[in-house]
Amino acid sequence: MTTKDSIEEAYSFFHQKWRIYAHSNSESQKDDIEYAISNYASAMDRGLYSLISNGTQGFLHEHSHFAHDMQQAVDKLETML
């Protein structure tokens, strides 16, 4: 069951990492953030993941569209707060 606490926790984590990622010039730092977010997404509440991913295969797990996914996740979670 998706709780307000799980939404707030995910938003806080994603928002913090997204702000760093979006302004970083370091590819290794971006890779580290992608790894951390991917692991978090794998372990997070499945219902919440389903809501923010809109059924997108590989959401928050694929390098090729990670930045787009992160922006979408942060925006979606923000509307859920």
PDB file of N, CA, C and O in Angstrom, chain B, residues numbered from 101:
ATOM      1  N   MET B 101       0.843  -1.186   0.000  1.00  0.00           N
ATOM      2  CA  MET B 101       0.000   0.000   0.000  1.00  0.00           C
ATOM      3  C   MET B 101       0.885   1.245   0.000  1.00  0.00           C
ATOM      4  O   MET B 101       1.832   1.344   0.780  1.00  0.00           O
ATOM      5  N   THR B 102       0.575   2.168  -0.860  1.00  0.00           N
ATOM      6  CA  THR B 102       1.327   3.411  -0.951  1.00  0.00           C
ATOM      7  C   THR B 102       0.865   4.356   0.150  1.00  0.00           C
ATOM      8  O   THR B 102      -0.317   4.687   0.244  1.00  0.00           O
ATOM      9  N   THR B 103       1.799   4.781   0.971  1.00  0.00           N
ATOM     10  CA  THR B 103       1.475   5.686   2.068  1.00  0.00           C
ATOM     11  C   THR B 103       2.040   7.075   1.793  1.00  0.00           C
ATOM     12  O   THR B 103       2.917   7.251   0.948  1.00  0.00           O
ATOM     13  N   LYS B 104       1.529   8.035   2.511  1.00  0.00           N
ATOM     14  CA  LYS B 104       2.034   9.406   2.405  1.00  0.00           C
ATOM     15  C   LYS B 104       3.526   9.438   2.743  1.00  0.00           C
ATOM     16  O   LYS B 104       4.295  10.162   2.112  1.00  0.00           O
ATOM     17  N   ASP B 105       3.924   8.654   3.736  1.00  0.00           N
ATOM     18  CA  ASP B 105       5.341   8.601   4.113  1.00  0.00           C
ATOM     19  C   ASP B 105       6.205   8.071   2.980  1.00  0.00           C
ATOM     20  O   ASP B 105       7.302   8.579   2.749  1.00  0.00           O
ATOM     21  N   SER B 106       5.724   7.053   2.270  1.00  0.00           N
ATOM     22  CA  SER B 106       6.528   6.498   1.172  1.00  0.00           C
ATOM     23  C   SER B 106       6.632   7.496   0.022  1.00  0.00           C
ATOM     24  O   SER B 106       7.666   7.562  -0.643  1.00  0.00           O
ATOM     25  N   ILE B 107       5.594   8.259  -0.216  1.00  0.00           N
ATOM     26  CA  ILE B 107       5.626   9.299  -1.250  1.00  0.00           C
ATOM     27  C   ILE B 107       6.611  10.391  -0.857  1.00  0.00           C
ATOM     28  O   ILE B 107       7.427  10.817  -1.674  1.00  0.00           O
ATOM     29  N   GLU B 108       6.537  10.845   0.394  1.00  0.00           N
ATOM     30  CA  GLU B 108       7.438  11.894   0.868  1.00  0.00           C
ATOM     31  C   GLU B 108       8.887  11.434   0.842  1.00  0.00           C
ATOM     32  O   GLU B 108       9.778  12.200   0.474  1.00  0.00           O
ATOM     33  N   GLU B 109       9.125  10.195   1.229  1.00  0.00           N
ATOM     34  CA  GLU B 109      10.487   9.659   1.235  1.00  0.00           C
ATOM     35  C   GLU B 109      11.045   9.590  -0.189  1.00  0.00           C
ATOM     36  O   GLU B 109      12.172  10.013  -0.443  1.00  0.00           O
ATOM     37  N   ALA B 110      10.256   9.061  -1.097  1.00  0.00           N
ATOM     38  CA  ALA B 110      10.700   8.957  -2.490  1.00  0.00           C
ATOM     39  C   ALA B 110      10.925  10.341  -3.089  1.00  0.00           C
ATOM     40  O   ALA B 110      11.923  10.567  -3.773  1.00  0.00           O
ATOM     41  N   TYR B 111      10.007  11.261  -2.837  1.00  0.00           N
ATOM     42  CA  TYR B 111      10.159  12.612  -3.369  1.00  0.00           C
ATOM     43  C   TYR B 111      11.431  13.261  -2.844  1.00  0.00           C
ATOM     44  O   TYR B 111      12.194  13.850  -3.611  1.00  0.00           O
ATOM     45  N   SER B 112      11.657  13.156  -1.560  1.00  0.00           N
ATOM     46  CA  SER B 112      12.846  13.758  -0.962  1.00  0.00           C
ATOM     47  C   SER B 112      14.127  13.204  -1.575  1.00  0.00           C
ATOM     48  O   SER B 112      15.030  13.959  -1.935  1.00  0.00           O
ATOM     49  N   PHE B 113      14.198  11.886  -1.689  1.00  0.00           N
ATOM     50  CA  PHE B 113      15.389  11.241  -2.243  1.00  0.00           C
ATOM     51  C   PHE B 113      15.576  11.609  -3.715  1.00  0.00           C
ATOM     52  O   PHE B 113      16.665  12.014  -4.121  1.00  0.00           O
ATOM     53  N   PHE B 114      14.524  11.470  -4.508  1.00  0.00           N
ATOM     54  CA  PHE B 114      14.617  11.763  -5.939  1.00  0.00           C
ATOM     55  C   PHE B 114      14.916  13.236  -6.185  1.00  0.00           C
ATOM     56  O   PHE B 114      15.760  13.570  -7.018  1.00  0.00           O
ATOM     57  N   HIS B 115      14.236  14.108  -5.473  1.00  0.00           N
ATOM     58  CA  HIS B 115      14.422  15.553  -5.665  1.00  0.00           C
ATOM     59  C   HIS B 115      15.868  15.958  -5.368  1.00  0.00           C
ATOM     60  O   HIS B 115      16.484  16.703  -6.130  1.00  0.00           O
ATOM     61  N   GLN B 116      16.393  15.463  -4.265  1.00  0.00           N
ATOM     62  CA  GLN B 116      17.776  15.779  -3.902  1.00  0.00           C
ATOM     63  C   GLN B 116      18.744  15.286  -4.978  1.00  0.00           C
ATOM     64  O   GLN B 116      19.605  16.038  -5.433  1.00  0.00           O
ATOM     65  N   LYS B 117      18.604  14.052  -5.373  1.00  0.00           N
ATOM     66  CA  LYS B 117      19.504  13.477  -6.378  1.00  0.00           C
ATOM     67  C   LYS B 117      19.334  14.150  -7.739  1.00  0.00           C
ATOM     68  O   LYS B 117      20.314  14.347  -8.458  1.00  0.00           O
ATOM     69  N   TRP B 118      18.096  14.505  -8.099  1.00  0.00           N
ATOM     70  CA  TRP B 118      17.850  15.148  -9.378  1.00  0.00           C
ATOM     71  C   TRP B 118      18.522  16.515  -9.448  1.00  0.00           C
ATOM     72  O   TRP B 118      19.097  16.870 -10.477  1.00  0.00           O
ATOM     73  N   ARG B 119      18.457  17.278  -8.372  1.00  0.00           N
ATOM     74  CA  ARG B 119      19.087  18.610  -8.368  1.00  0.00           C
ATOM     75  C   ARG B 119      20.593  18.497  -8.568  1.00  0.00           C
ATOM     76  O   ARG B 119      21.186  19.300  -9.289  1.00  0.00           O
ATOM     77  N   ILE B 120      21.202  17.525  -7.948  1.00  0.00           N
ATOM     78  CA  ILE B 120      22.643  17.314  -8.121  1.00  0.00           C
ATOM     79  C   ILE B 120      22.930  16.843  -9.548  1.00  0.00           C
ATOM     80  O   ILE B 120      23.813  17.374 -10.221  1.00  0.00           O
ATOM     81  N   TYR B 121      22.184  15.856  -9.991  1.00  0.00           N
ATOM     82  CA  TYR B 121      22.380  15.273 -11.328  1.00  0.00           C
ATOM     83  C   TYR B 121      22.238  16.337 -12.418  1.00  0.00           C
ATOM     84  O   TYR B 121      23.069  16.422 -13.322  1.00  0.00           O
ATOM     85  N   ALA B 122      21.196  17.134 -12.328  1.00  0.00           N
ATOM     86  CA  ALA B 122      20.890  18.118 -13.362  1.00  0.00           C
ATOM     87  C   ALA B 122      21.965  19.198 -13.492  1.00  0.00           C
ATOM     88  O   ALA B 122      22.121  19.788 -14.561  1.00  0.00           O
ATOM     89  N   HIS B 123      22.696  19.455 -12.426  1.00  0.00           N
ATOM     90  CA  HIS B 123      23.706  20.515 -12.445  1.00  0.00           C
ATOM     91  C   HIS B 123      25.138  19.992 -12.460  1.00  0.00           C
ATOM     92  O   HIS B 123      26.089  20.775 -12.449  1.00  0.00           O
ATOM     93  N   SER B 124      25.289  18.700 -12.486  1.00  0.00           N
ATOM     94  CA  SER B 124      26.623  18.111 -12.420  1.00  0.00           C
ATOM     95  C   SER B 124      27.290  18.068 -13.797  1.00  0.00           C
ATOM     96  O   SER B 124      26.644  17.821 -14.816  1.00  0.00           O
ATOM     97  N   ASN B 125      28.588  18.315 -13.794  1.00  0.00           N
ATOM     98  CA  ASN B 125      29.408  18.164 -14.998  1.00  0.00           C
ATOM     99  C   ASN B 125      30.256  16.902 -14.928  1.00  0.00           C
ATOM    100  O   ASN B 125      31.038  16.621 -15.837  1.00  0.00           O
ATOM    101  N   SER B 126      30.103  16.151 -13.858  1.00  0.00           N
ATOM    102  CA  SER B 126      30.901  14.957 -13.632  1.00  0.00           C
ATOM    103  C   SER B 126      30.129  13.713 -14.064  1.00  0.00           C
ATOM    104  O   SER B 126      29.093  13.382 -13.486  1.00  0.00           O
ATOM    105  N   GLU B 127      30.640  13.034 -15.074  1.00  0.00           N
ATOM    106  CA  GLU B 127      29.977  11.819 -15.545  1.00  0.00           C
ATOM    107  C   GLU B 127      29.996  10.721 -14.488  1.00  0.00           C
ATOM    108  O   GLU B 127      29.042   9.950 -14.380  1.00  0.00           O
ATOM    109  N   SER B 128      31.065  10.644 -13.713  1.00  0.00           N
ATOM    110  CA  SER B 128      31.117   9.615 -12.673  1.00  0.00           C
ATOM    111  C   SER B 128      30.099   9.909 -11.570  1.00  0.00           C
ATOM    112  O   SER B 128      29.503   8.982 -11.020  1.00  0.00           O
ATOM    113  N   GLN B 129      29.897  11.173 -11.243  1.00  0.00           N
ATOM    114  CA  GLN B 129      28.892  11.536 -10.252  1.00  0.00           C
ATOM    115  C   GLN B 129      27.492  11.189 -10.780  1.00  0.00           C
ATOM    116  O   GLN B 129      26.661  10.668 -10.037  1.00  0.00           O
ATOM    117  N   LYS B 130      27.237  11.476 -12.048  1.00  0.00           N
ATOM    118  CA  LYS B 130      25.952  11.136 -12.642  1.00  0.00           C
ATOM    119  C   LYS B 130      25.739   9.626 -12.653  1.00  0.00           C
ATOM    120  O   LYS B 130      24.640   9.147 -12.375  1.00  0.00           O
ATOM    121  N   ASP B 131      26.792   8.882 -12.974  1.00  0.00           N
ATOM    122  CA  ASP B 131      26.688   7.411 -12.948  1.00  0.00           C
ATOM    123  C   ASP B 131      26.354   6.907 -11.553  1.00  0.00           C
ATOM    124  O   ASP B 131      25.539   5.998 -11.395  1.00  0.00           O
ATOM    125  N   ASP B 132      26.984   7.497 -10.538  1.00  0.00           N
ATOM    126  CA  ASP B 132      26.707   7.105  -9.149  1.00  0.00           C
ATOM    127  C   ASP B 132      25.255   7.383  -8.784  1.00  0.00           C
ATOM    128  O   ASP B 132      24.615   6.578  -8.108  1.00  0.00           O
ATOM    129  N   ILE B 133      24.740   8.516  -9.227  1.00  0.00           N
ATOM    130  CA  ILE B 133      23.347   8.866  -8.942  1.00  0.00           C
ATOM    131  C   ILE B 133      22.405   7.911  -9.673  1.00  0.00           C
ATOM    132  O   ILE B 133      21.416   7.456  -9.098  1.00  0.00           O
ATOM    133  N   GLU B 134      22.702   7.610 -10.919  1.00  0.00           N
ATOM    134  CA  GLU B 134      21.876   6.660 -11.664  1.00  0.00           C
ATOM    135  C   GLU B 134      21.840   5.307 -10.948  1.00  0.00           C
ATOM    136  O   GLU B 134      20.785   4.682 -10.844  1.00  0.00           O
ATOM    137  N   TYR B 135      22.973   4.869 -10.466  1.00  0.00           N
ATOM    138  CA  TYR B 135      23.058   3.596  -9.749  1.00  0.00           C
ATOM    139  C   TYR B 135      22.213   3.640  -8.471  1.00  0.00           C
ATOM    140  O   TYR B 135      21.456   2.710  -8.193  1.00  0.00           O
ATOM    141  N   ALA B 136      22.346   4.719  -7.700  1.00  0.00           N
ATOM    142  CA  ALA B 136      21.597   4.844  -6.443  1.00  0.00           C
ATOM    143  C   ALA B 136      20.092   4.891  -6.694  1.00  0.00           C
ATOM    144  O   ALA B 136      19.322   4.246  -5.983  1.00  0.00           O
ATOM    145  N   ILE B 137      19.680   5.642  -7.688  1.00  0.00           N
ATOM    146  CA  ILE B 137      18.251   5.754  -7.998  1.00  0.00           C
ATOM    147  C   ILE B 137      17.703   4.435  -8.516  1.00  0.00           C
ATOM    148  O   ILE B 137      16.603   4.026  -8.144  1.00  0.00           O
ATOM    149  N   SER B 138      18.455   3.777  -9.363  1.00  0.00           N
ATOM    150  CA  SER B 138      18.024   2.482  -9.891  1.00  0.00           C
ATOM    151  C   SER B 138      17.814   1.473  -8.772  1.00  0.00           C
ATOM    152  O   SER B 138      16.822   0.743  -8.765  1.00  0.00           O
ATOM    153  N   ASN B 139      18.747   1.433  -7.825  1.00  0.00           N
ATOM    154  CA  ASN B 139      18.611   0.529  -6.679  1.00  0.00           C
ATOM    155  C   ASN B 139      17.405   0.898  -5.827  1.00  0.00           C
ATOM    156  O   ASN B 139      16.656   0.026  -5.388  1.00  0.00           O
ATOM    157  N   TYR B 140      17.223   2.183  -5.598  1.00  0.00           N
ATOM    158  CA  TYR B 140      16.087   2.646  -4.807  1.00  0.00           C
ATOM    159  C   TYR B 140      14.781   2.251  -5.501  1.00  0.00           C
ATOM    160  O   TYR B 140      13.857   1.750  -4.860  1.00  0.00           O
ATOM    161  N   ALA B 141      14.714   2.481  -6.809  1.00  0.00           N
ATOM    162  CA  ALA B 141      13.504   2.174  -7.568  1.00  0.00           C
ATOM    163  C   ALA B 141      13.191   0.681  -7.531  1.00  0.00           C
ATOM    164  O   ALA B 141      12.025   0.287  -7.504  1.00  0.00           O
ATOM    165  N   SER B 142      14.218  -0.133  -7.531  1.00  0.00           N
ATOM    166  CA  SER B 142      14.013  -1.587  -7.479  1.00  0.00           C
ATOM    167  C   SER B 142      13.416  -2.048  -6.158  1.00  0.00           C
ATOM    168  O   SER B 142      12.708  -3.054  -6.101  1.00  0.00           O
ATOM    169  N   ALA B 143      13.707  -1.304  -5.101  1.00  0.00           N
ATOM    170  CA  ALA B 143      13.267  -1.702  -3.765  1.00  0.00           C
ATOM    171  C   ALA B 143      12.041  -0.939  -3.270  1.00  0.00           C
ATOM    172  O   ALA B 143      11.486  -1.268  -2.221  1.00  0.00           O
ATOM    173  N   MET B 144      11.620   0.070  -4.012  1.00  0.00           N
ATOM    174  CA  MET B 144      10.538   0.924  -3.503  1.00  0.00           C
ATOM    175  C   MET B 144       9.174   0.239  -3.618  1.00  0.00           C
ATOM    176  O   MET B 144       9.033  -0.779  -4.296  1.00  0.00           O
ATOM    177  N   ASP B 145       8.197   0.800  -2.962  1.00  0.00           N
ATOM    178  CA  ASP B 145       6.821   0.330  -2.997  1.00  0.00           C
ATOM    179  C   ASP B 145       6.397   0.150  -4.454  1.00  0.00           C
ATOM    180  O   ASP B 145       6.453   1.097  -5.238  1.00  0.00           O
ATOM    181  N   ARG B 146       5.970  -1.071  -4.819  1.00  0.00           N
ATOM    182  CA  ARG B 146       5.639  -1.382  -6.213  1.00  0.00           C
ATOM    183  C   ARG B 146       4.466  -0.556  -6.723  1.00  0.00           C
ATOM    184  O   ARG B 146       4.434  -0.181  -7.895  1.00  0.00           O
ATOM    185  N   GLY B 147       3.513  -0.275  -5.862  1.00  0.00           N
ATOM    186  CA  GLY B 147       2.378   0.548  -6.276  1.00  0.00           C
ATOM    187  C   GLY B 147       2.802   1.962  -6.626  1.00  0.00           C
ATOM    188  O   GLY B 147       2.341   2.537  -7.612  1.00  0.00           O
ATOM    189  N   LEU B 148       3.678   2.512  -5.812  1.00  0.00           N
ATOM    190  CA  LEU B 148       4.173   3.861  -6.065  1.00  0.00           C
ATOM    191  C   LEU B 148       5.033   3.882  -7.321  1.00  0.00           C
ATOM    192  O   LEU B 148       4.929   4.801  -8.134  1.00  0.00           O
ATOM    193  N   TYR B 149       5.875   2.878  -7.479  1.00  0.00           N
ATOM    194  CA  TYR B 149       6.698   2.789  -8.687  1.00  0.00           C
ATOM    195  C   TYR B 149       5.810   2.725  -9.924  1.00  0.00           C
ATOM    196  O   TYR B 149       6.090   3.379 -10.929  1.00  0.00           O
ATOM    197  N   SER B 150       4.762   1.953  -9.853  1.00  0.00           N
ATOM    198  CA  SER B 150       3.845   1.823 -10.984  1.00  0.00           C
ATOM    199  C   SER B 150       3.194   3.162 -11.322  1.00  0.00           C
ATOM    200  O   SER B 150       3.026   3.499 -12.494  1.00  0.00           O
ATOM    201  N   LEU B 151       2.832   3.914 -10.299  1.00  0.00           N
ATOM    202  CA  LEU B 151       2.211   5.230 -10.521  1.00  0.00           C
ATOM    203  C   LEU B 151       3.172   6.212 -11.191  1.00  0.00           C
ATOM    204  O   LEU B 151       2.788   6.920 -12.122  1.00  0.00           O
ATOM    205  N   ILE B 152       4.403   6.255 -10.725  1.00  0.00           N
ATOM    206  CA  ILE B 152       5.327   7.249 -11.290  1.00  0.00           C
ATOM    207  C   ILE B 152       5.892   6.817 -12.642  1.00  0.00           C
ATOM    208  O   ILE B 152       6.315   7.659 -13.434  1.00  0.00           O
ATOM    209  N   SER B 153       5.901   5.529 -12.906  1.00  0.00           N
ATOM    210  CA  SER B 153       6.467   5.044 -14.166  1.00  0.00           C
ATOM    211  C   SER B 153       5.443   5.000 -15.297  1.00  0.00           C
ATOM    212  O   SER B 153       5.812   4.924 -16.469  1.00  0.00           O
ATOM    213  N   ASN B 154       4.174   5.047 -14.952  1.00  0.00           N
ATOM    214  CA  ASN B 154       3.110   4.918 -15.957  1.00  0.00           C
ATOM    215  C   ASN B 154       3.321   3.701 -16.847  1.00  0.00           C
ATOM    216  O   ASN B 154       2.992   3.725 -18.033  1.00  0.00           O
ATOM    217  N   GLY B 155       3.869   2.644 -16.271  1.00  0.00           N
ATOM    218  CA  GLY B 155       4.065   1.406 -17.015  1.00  0.00           C
ATOM    219  C   GLY B 155       5.238   1.405 -17.978  1.00  0.00           C
ATOM    220  O   GLY B 155       5.381   0.476 -18.772  1.00  0.00           O
ATOM    221  N   THR B 156       6.078   2.427 -17.921  1.00  0.00           N
ATOM    222  CA  THR B 156       7.232   2.513 -18.819  1.00  0.00           C
ATOM    223  C   THR B 156       8.264   1.454 -18.454  1.00  0.00           C
ATOM    224  O   THR B 156       8.751   1.407 -17.324  1.00  0.00           O
ATOM    225  N   GLN B 157       8.585   0.621 -19.408  1.00  0.00           N
ATOM    226  CA  GLN B 157       9.592  -0.430 -19.223  1.00  0.00           C
ATOM    227  C   GLN B 157      10.961   0.198 -18.953  1.00  0.00           C
ATOM    228  O   GLN B 157      11.375   1.107 -19.673  1.00  0.00           O
ATOM    229  N   GLY B 158      11.658  -0.270 -17.934  1.00  0.00           N
ATOM    230  CA  GLY B 158      13.002   0.211 -17.622  1.00  0.00           C
ATOM    231  C   GLY B 158      13.041   1.580 -16.975  1.00  0.00           C
ATOM    232  O   GLY B 158      14.103   2.198 -16.906  1.00  0.00           O
ATOM    233  N   PHE B 159      11.903   2.068 -16.497  1.00  0.00           N
ATOM    234  CA  PHE B 159      11.822   3.393 -15.889  1.00  0.00           C
ATOM    235  C   PHE B 159      12.820   3.515 -14.740  1.00  0.00           C
ATOM    236  O   PHE B 159      12.818   2.697 -13.821  1.00  0.00           O
ATOM    237  N   LEU B 160      13.656   4.520 -14.794  1.00  0.00           N
ATOM    238  CA  LEU B 160      14.718   4.821 -13.828  1.00  0.00           C
ATOM    239  C   LEU B 160      15.832   3.767 -13.817  1.00  0.00           C
ATOM    240  O   LEU B 160      16.653   3.738 -12.900  1.00  0.00           O
ATOM    241  N   HIS B 161      15.856   2.914 -14.824  1.00  0.00           N
ATOM    242  CA  HIS B 161      16.879   1.878 -14.900  1.00  0.00           C
ATOM    243  C   HIS B 161      17.711   1.956 -16.171  1.00  0.00           C
ATOM    244  O   HIS B 161      18.709   1.247 -16.294  1.00  0.00           O
ATOM    245  N   GLU B 162      17.326   2.795 -17.110  1.00  0.00           N
ATOM    246  CA  GLU B 162      18.005   2.867 -18.399  1.00  0.00           C
ATOM    247  C   GLU B 162      18.755   4.196 -18.535  1.00  0.00           C
ATOM    248  O   GLU B 162      18.172   5.269 -18.377  1.00  0.00           O
ATOM    249  N   HIS B 163      20.031   4.110 -18.825  1.00  0.00           N
ATOM    250  CA  HIS B 163      20.856   5.318 -18.975  1.00  0.00           C
ATOM    251  C   HIS B 163      20.319   6.236 -20.070  1.00  0.00           C
ATOM    252  O   HIS B 163      20.338   7.457 -19.918  1.00  0.00           O
ATOM    253  N   SER B 164      19.846   5.664 -21.158  1.00  0.00           N
ATOM    254  CA  SER B 164      19.449   6.455 -22.321  1.00  0.00           C
ATOM    255  C   SER B 164      18.295   7.421 -22.059  1.00  0.00           C
ATOM    256  O   SER B 164      18.165   8.423 -22.762  1.00  0.00           O
ATOM    257  N   HIS B 165      17.461   7.140 -21.067  1.00  0.00           N
ATOM    258  CA  HIS B 165      16.357   8.059 -20.766  1.00  0.00           C
ATOM    259  C   HIS B 165      16.237   8.355 -19.273  1.00  0.00           C
ATOM    260  O   HIS B 165      15.168   8.710 -18.776  1.00  0.00           O
ATOM    261  N   PHE B 166      17.355   8.200 -18.573  1.00  0.00           N
ATOM    262  CA  PHE B 166      17.346   8.408 -17.134  1.00  0.00           C
ATOM    263  C   PHE B 166      16.935   9.835 -16.762  1.00  0.00           C
ATOM    264  O   PHE B 166      16.086  10.023 -15.890  1.00  0.00           O
ATOM    265  N   ALA B 167      17.523  10.838 -17.411  1.00  0.00           N
ATOM    266  CA  ALA B 167      17.220  12.237 -17.069  1.00  0.00           C
ATOM    267  C   ALA B 167      15.728  12.531 -17.261  1.00  0.00           C
ATOM    268  O   ALA B 167      15.112  13.185 -16.420  1.00  0.00           O
ATOM    269  N   HIS B 168      15.162  12.061 -18.338  1.00  0.00           N
ATOM    270  CA  HIS B 168      13.726  12.248 -18.585  1.00  0.00           C
ATOM    271  C   HIS B 168      12.901  11.553 -17.504  1.00  0.00           C
ATOM    272  O   HIS B 168      11.945  12.123 -16.980  1.00  0.00           O
ATOM    273  N   ASP B 169      13.273  10.333 -17.179  1.00  0.00           N
ATOM    274  CA  ASP B 169      12.563   9.570 -16.148  1.00  0.00           C
ATOM    275  C   ASP B 169      12.619  10.275 -14.794  1.00  0.00           C
ATOM    276  O   ASP B 169      11.617  10.356 -14.085  1.00  0.00           O
ATOM    277  N   MET B 170      13.787  10.776 -14.449  1.00  0.00           N
ATOM    278  CA  MET B 170      13.931  11.452 -13.150  1.00  0.00           C
ATOM    279  C   MET B 170      13.054  12.685 -13.070  1.00  0.00           C
ATOM    280  O   MET B 170      12.376  12.906 -12.067  1.00  0.00           O
ATOM    281  N   GLN B 171      13.066  13.492 -14.128  1.00  0.00           N
ATOM    282  CA  GLN B 171      12.223  14.688 -14.134  1.00  0.00           C
ATOM    283  C   GLN B 171      10.756  14.304 -14.007  1.00  0.00           C
ATOM    284  O   GLN B 171      10.006  14.941 -13.268  1.00  0.00           O
ATOM    285  N   GLN B 172      10.348  13.274 -14.720  1.00  0.00           N
ATOM    286  CA  GLN B 172       8.968  12.802 -14.650  1.00  0.00           C
ATOM    287  C   GLN B 172       8.625  12.296 -13.249  1.00  0.00           C
ATOM    288  O   GLN B 172       7.550  12.590 -12.727  1.00  0.00           O
ATOM    289  N   ALA B 173       9.530  11.541 -12.645  1.00  0.00           N
ATOM    290  CA  ALA B 173       9.291  11.006 -11.300  1.00  0.00           C
ATOM    291  C   ALA B 173       9.149  12.125 -10.279  1.00  0.00           C
ATOM    292  O   ALA B 173       8.231  12.112  -9.460  1.00  0.00           O
ATOM    293  N   VAL B 174      10.053  13.085 -10.327  1.00  0.00           N
ATOM    294  CA  VAL B 174      10.000  14.203  -9.377  1.00  0.00           C
ATOM    295  C   VAL B 174       8.705  14.991  -9.564  1.00  0.00           C
ATOM    296  O   VAL B 174       8.036  15.325  -8.586  1.00  0.00           O
ATOM    297  N   ASP B 175       8.352  15.286 -10.804  1.00  0.00           N
ATOM    298  CA  ASP B 175       7.120  16.036 -11.071  1.00  0.00           C
ATOM    299  C   ASP B 175       5.887  15.281 -10.582  1.00  0.00           C
ATOM    300  O   ASP B 175       5.005  15.868  -9.956  1.00  0.00           O
ATOM    301  N   LYS B 176       5.825  13.986 -10.865  1.00  0.00           N
ATOM    302  CA  LYS B 176       4.675  13.179 -10.450  1.00  0.00           C
ATOM    303  C   LYS B 176       4.572  13.107  -8.931  1.00  0.00           C
ATOM    304  O   LYS B 176       3.494  13.283  -8.363  1.00  0.00           O
ATOM    305  N   LEU B 177       5.711  12.844  -8.277  1.00  0.00           N
ATOM    306  CA  LEU B 177       5.703  12.755  -6.809  1.00  0.00           C
ATOM    307  C   LEU B 177       5.308  14.084  -6.183  1.00  0.00           C
ATOM    308  O   LEU B 177       4.607  14.111  -5.171  1.00  0.00           O
ATOM    309  N   GLU B 178       5.747  15.170  -6.770  1.00  0.00           N
ATOM    310  CA  GLU B 178       5.415  16.489  -6.229  1.00  0.00           C
ATOM    311  C   GLU B 178       3.891  16.727  -6.252  1.00  0.00           C
ATOM    312  O   GLU B 178       3.340  17.332  -5.333  1.00  0.00           O
ATOM    313  N   THR B 179       3.236  16.256  -7.286  1.00  0.00           N
ATOM    314  CA  THR B 179       1.781  16.418  -7.355  1.00  0.00           C
ATOM    315  C   THR B 179       1.061  15.528  -6.343  1.00  0.00           C
ATOM    316  O   THR B 179      -0.091  15.785  -5.994  1.00  0.00           O
ATOM    317  N   MET B 180       1.735  14.494  -5.879  1.00  0.00           N
ATOM    318  CA  MET B 180       1.131  13.556  -4.936  1.00  0.00           C
ATOM    319  C   MET B 180       1.293  13.975  -3.481  1.00  0.00           C
ATOM    320  O   MET B 180       0.662  13.397  -2.596  1.00  0.00           O
ATOM    321  N   LEU B 181       2.128  14.969  -3.230  1.00  0.00           N
ATOM    322  CA  LEU B 181       2.371  15.398  -1.845  1.00  0.00           C
ATOM    323  C   LEU B 181       1.180  16.078  -1.235  1.00  0.00           C
ATOM    324  O   LEU B 181       1.233  16.494  -0.077  1.00  0.00           O
TER     325      LEU B 181
END
